[in-house]
Amino acid sequence: VHEILERPFFAYPNDDLVKGSRAAFIALYTSMLRKNVMAIGELLTRVTSTSRMVAILAQEEEEFQSLDNDNDDDTEVLEQSMPPGFLVVPLPYEEDKRAIPMTSETTIADEK
């Protein structure tokens, strides 16, 4: 994780743009969660750019309980704090990685 050089993407299907993307997403997403695996893929963000190798991680939906302020009865409702989808993390090229010299005497306080 400390070697990530570019920002990750969040991927979610849009059947309005790509028909059948939701069905493909659900099949791949549920399978990855059930097997507890990640995928390696190739991402092309623009036609004129170079493709990148990416790690694809299934992100589970997270919900929390909150009070419904719209009603006077203060009922609890579930709200989504993190949507389900794929976290797509660009992987660094080999030449992007560098060795960081660490000694046993190096501490966080020394680096400040």
C-alpha positions as CSV (number, residue, x, y, z in Angstrom):
1,V,0.0,0.0,0.0
2,H,2.9,2.4,0.8
3,E,4.0,2.1,-2.9
4,I,0.8,3.5,-4.4
5,L,1.7,6.4,-6.6
6,E,-1.6,7.2,-8.2
7,R,-5.1,7.7,-6.8
8,P,-7.4,4.7,-6.9
9,F,-10.7,4.6,-8.7
10,F,-14.1,3.4,-7.5
11,A,-16.0,1.4,-10.1
12,Y,-19.8,0.7,-10.1
13,P,-22.0,-0.4,-13.0
14,N,-24.2,1.9,-15.1
15,D,-26.7,0.0,-17.2
16,D,-27.7,3.3,-18.9
17,L,-24.2,3.5,-20.5
18,V,-23.4,-0.2,-20.8
19,K,-26.3,-2.7,-21.1
20,G,-25.8,-5.7,-18.9
21,S,-23.1,-4.1,-16.7
22,R,-25.1,-4.5,-13.6
23,A,-25.6,-8.3,-14.1
24,A,-21.9,-8.8,-14.8
25,F,-20.9,-6.6,-11.8
26,I,-23.2,-8.6,-9.4
27,A,-21.8,-11.9,-10.6
28,L,-18.1,-10.9,-10.3
29,Y,-18.7,-8.9,-7.1
30,T,-20.5,-11.7,-5.2
31,S,-18.0,-14.3,-6.4
32,M,-15.0,-12.2,-5.3
33,L,-16.5,-11.6,-1.9
34,R,-17.5,-15.2,-1.4
35,K,-14.0,-16.5,-2.4
36,N,-12.2,-13.6,-0.5
37,V,-10.0,-12.8,-3.5
38,M,-8.8,-9.8,-5.5
39,A,-8.2,-9.5,-9.2
40,I,-5.4,-8.1,-11.4
41,G,-6.6,-6.3,-14.5
42,E,-5.6,-3.8,-17.1
43,L,-7.2,-0.3,-17.1
44,L,-7.4,2.1,-20.0
45,T,-8.8,5.4,-19.0
46,R,-8.5,7.2,-22.3
47,V,-8.1,6.0,-25.9
48,T,-4.9,8.1,-26.2
49,S,-3.3,6.9,-22.9
50,T,-1.3,3.9,-22.0
51,S,-3.0,1.1,-20.1
52,R,-2.0,0.3,-16.5
53,M,-2.0,-2.9,-14.5
54,V,-4.5,-2.5,-11.6
55,A,-5.5,-4.4,-8.5
56,I,-9.3,-4.8,-8.2
57,L,-10.7,-5.2,-4.8
58,A,-14.4,-5.9,-4.0
59,Q,-15.6,-3.3,-1.4
60,E,-18.5,-4.4,0.7
61,E,-21.4,-2.1,1.5
62,E,-21.3,-0.7,4.9
63,E,-24.4,0.7,6.7
64,F,-25.0,2.4,10.0
65,Q,-28.1,3.2,12.1
66,S,-29.2,6.7,12.5
67,L,-32.3,8.5,13.7
68,D,-34.8,9.6,11.1
69,N,-35.1,13.3,11.6
70,D,-37.9,13.6,9.0
71,N,-40.4,12.0,11.3
72,D,-41.4,13.0,14.8
73,D,-41.2,9.4,16.2
74,D,-37.4,9.2,16.0
75,T,-37.3,5.9,14.3
76,E,-33.9,4.4,13.4
77,V,-33.1,3.9,9.8
78,L,-30.1,2.3,8.0
79,E,-28.0,4.7,6.0
80,Q,-25.2,3.7,3.6
81,S,-21.8,4.8,4.7
82,M,-19.8,3.0,2.0
83,P,-21.4,1.7,-1.3
84,P,-20.7,-1.7,-2.8
85,G,-18.3,-1.6,-5.7
86,F,-14.8,-2.2,-6.8
87,L,-11.8,-0.3,-5.6
88,V,-9.4,-0.1,-8.6
89,V,-5.8,0.6,-7.5
90,P,-3.2,1.4,-10.2
91,L,-0.1,-0.7,-9.6
92,P,3.3,0.9,-9.8
93,Y,5.8,0.1,-12.6
94,E,8.9,-1.7,-11.5
95,E,11.0,1.5,-12.1
96,D,8.6,3.5,-9.9
97,K,9.5,1.4,-6.9
98,R,12.6,2.4,-4.9
99,A,14.4,1.0,-1.9
100,I,14.0,3.0,1.3
101,P,17.0,2.6,3.5
102,M,15.8,1.7,7.0
103,T,18.1,1.1,10.0
104,S,17.2,-0.2,13.4
105,E,17.9,3.3,14.8
106,T,15.5,5.1,12.4
107,T,12.3,6.2,14.1
108,I,9.4,8.4,13.2
109,A,10.7,11.1,15.5
110,D,14.0,11.2,13.6
111,E,12.2,11.8,10.3
112,K,10.3,14.9,11.5
